[in-house]
Amino acid sequence: MELYLSANEVTVIKIWADTNIHGGHWGDGDFFVPEEKIILEKLDKMKNGMMELTKYEAGIILAWSESSHGIYTMEEESVIRKLNDNIKKNDGTDK
């Protein structure tokens, strides 16, 4: 799935990732699930706000979003909505 993200939305995702990866989900934060590293690399290499994600990667980002405990900023709500909409739109496909 192709997803457009603003610079603020990318920042939000990186904050979620940092909270989850370095916040102790695997202990000392030195352990990355390969897909997490791939997502972070994709975020760093984005061009013109466009990012290609699989449904599985979108699910990881949504899991990261839970670090906000249901209290979301507008940017966070926007990212979650975009991910969920794209997952539904691409249901039945791998991308």
Helices and strands as residue ranges (DSSP letters): E 2-4, H 7-21, H 34-44, E 50-52, H 55-65, G 66-68, H 74-89
